[in-house]
Amino acid sequence: FYGALFYQLDLDEWYLKAMLLFQLPTFTLSTLFPQVQVLASQKHIFLKHVDSAFYSPLVFTVAQFVVGLPFVMFDALVFGNLVYWLCGLSPNLHAYLMYLAIVAVFGLAMNHSY
């Protein structure tokens, strides 16, 4: 949708690029909502395991981060690649890698901020 809506933006259409760069994190944030529901349903299990000293909350958090890492990276790479090239952003390699890094870090921060 974003690639078609903002297809091959011109350099003088800075306001559309600003709107695109605002909507990209919003889309990445929308992948968080299903995880919140799953986490809420597993809360009682987590609390029971912590109270029984099966593991510490730090171990649980690190494990959740490591398990979610490939999924977030896949989303960032697929969505980031499609949007970047369809919208006609800078063909510079440094700008492209910086864009992918920002999308990936934002996705990790939003998907693991619960």
N, C-alpha and C positions, 0 to 999 in steps of 0.2 A: 504494500500500500504506500509506504513512504517513498519507495523508489519511483513509483508511477506519479505520485503527487508532486514530487520535487524533481522530476526528470530533467537532467542536464541544465542545471541552473547557470545563469550567466554571472560573470564577475560583478556586475553592477547591481545584482539583486541580493544585496547583503542582508536585507530584512528577512527574505525567505530562508537564507542560510541560517540566520539567527533563530528563526522559528523551528527549522529542522533540528538544529543542535539543541534546542530546548525539548523537543518532542522525543528525541532518541533516548535520553535517560528516563523519560516517563514511560516509554515502552519497556525498557529494561526493568524498571520498577514494577511493572504489571506482572512480571513472572513471579513476584514474591507472594502474591495473594494465595495461590494454592498451597504454598509451603506453610503459611501461617495457620491454615486450617488443620493441616497434618500435625504440626507441632502442638497445637492446642489439644488435639485428641490424644497425643502421647505424653502430655504433661504429667498425668498421674503415674505413669510407668517410670518416667524420669525421676520424679520425686521419691518414689518407692526405692529405686535403685541407689539413689544418693543417700537416703536415710539408712539403707542397709549396708552402706560403704562398699558397694560393688565397684564404683568408680567415682572420681571427683567430677565436678562440673566442668573443670578445665579439659579433662580428657574427652568428655562428651562434646564440648564445643569444638575442639580440634578435630575430632572424628567427623562431626557434621560438616566442617569446613572442607576437609580432605575429600569426603564423599561427594560433595556438591561441586567441587572444583572442575571436573571434566564437563559437567553439564553447563555450567556458567561459561566456560571457555568456548564450548561448542556454539552456544547461543551468540556469544559476542563475535566469534569469527564468521559465522554464517550471516547473521543479521548485519554485522559491521561491514563485511565485504560487499554484500548486495547494495546496501544503502550508499556506501562511499562511492562506488563506481557508477551506480545508476544516477546519483544526484550530481555527478560531475564535480566533485570536490577536487582539491589540488592533486595533480598527478605526481607530485614530488614524493619520493620514497620515505623521507624523514617525516613528512606530514602524515602520510598514510600509517606508518608504524606508531606514531604518536597518537593518532586517532584510535587505532586498535587498542593500544595500551590504556587509553582513557576509558573506552567502552568496557574493556575487560575489568579494570579496577573498579569502575562504578558498579558493574554487575556483581562483582564479588562483595563489595561493601553493602549493596542493597539486599542481596540474597542471604547474607550472613549477619545481618544487623539485628536479628530477632533475639 
